[in-house]
Amino acid sequence: MEEVKKIWLNGELVDWNKANVHLLTHTLHYGGGVFEGIRAYKTKNGPAVFRLQEHVDRLFYSASVMDIKVHFSKEEIKKAILDTIRINEVEECYIRPLIFFGYGKMGLNPTDAPINIAIAVWPWSAYLGKEVVSVKISKYIRPHPKSTVTDAKICGSYANSILASLEIKKAGFDEALLLDYQGYVAEGPGENIFIVKDGKLFTPKLGAILGGITRDSIIQIAKDLKIGVEEKNITVEELKSADEAFFTGTAAEICVIGRIDDTVINNEKTGIITKKIKEAYTKAIHGESEKYSRWLSHINLTE
Ligand SMILES: Cc1ncc(COP(=O)(O)O)c(C=O)c1O
């Protein structure tokens, strides 16, 4: 991991190596915190954060699910994110806001535990590190929507993603794919999924998955490109007979799926529709598309 200078912690900028917590921090034991994953990209007008408002909205939504009252406003958190990027002088970075129950209270009910907020940024290249990935359907399924709140980014929920990732790595695949409790295609450990069939895009409908902000961007881009897009239940058979398939996510960006278990998809190549969407998305994140400039929050480097 590439270290930078400062981490924002409860309103202060702390040296990277001094942003530490006590071993009896509540969230470290029970996973009751919430977090976000955001990216800033290089543009001709300096670094810009992609869809900052939507990520901060989701962070506050996740916090509300955990009954956490955030002691900063959304405007303050947005400013803190932009400030942390500026102070660390990074041109492109991943951004990790984390809200967690701190030290001073143990036992599962976190009421009265102190609330802490951290924002770390660091340069982080493409998450899966490959243009085309192999995918294995995991033996683990996504939690039932009544077992947790599937559209919130709760730290502890990611144990499910970790288990699936460990399982498929042992089998020699690049990434896992999890089904939902009904046996339909759900999502990756940290990515949404799209398939292309006969020129049209399909993605699992909301309910048992995280409503990805990249997923939303891709749906909007596809509509603007006049590519049909439908949110529906997708079976494993439909997935394996797709013409193209790709993952989307802030960390993974758009990542082509070349194989699912033993089934090769589109000769392990980037398909025509995926290419079109990827080009439009790449332009959008780098500020080369007027249409999507509303999705960017620029960092004022001279502040
Ligand atoms: C389980 C899961 N699904 C999908 C995504 C993609 O969401 P986004 O595009 O908002 O990063 C993520 C990443 O946050 C995730 O953790």
The ligand as a Gaussian input file, in Angstrom:
#p B3LYP/6-31G(d) Opt

LIG

0 1
 C      -20.876000      -5.638000      -2.480000
 C      -20.638000      -4.534000      -3.441000
 N      -21.326000      -4.507000      -4.583000
 C      -21.149000      -3.528000      -5.488000
 C      -20.225000      -2.514000      -5.273000
 C      -20.048000      -1.432000      -6.286000
 O      -20.534000      -0.220000      -5.776000
 P      -19.967000       1.179000      -6.267000
 O      -20.118000       1.197000      -7.742000
 O      -20.839000       2.179000      -5.596000
 O      -18.553000       1.247000      -5.840000
 C      -19.483000      -2.503000      -4.098000
 C      -18.520000      -1.436000      -3.819000
 O      -18.817000      -0.526000      -3.073000
 C      -19.694000      -3.525000      -3.147000
 O      -18.995000      -3.549000      -2.004000

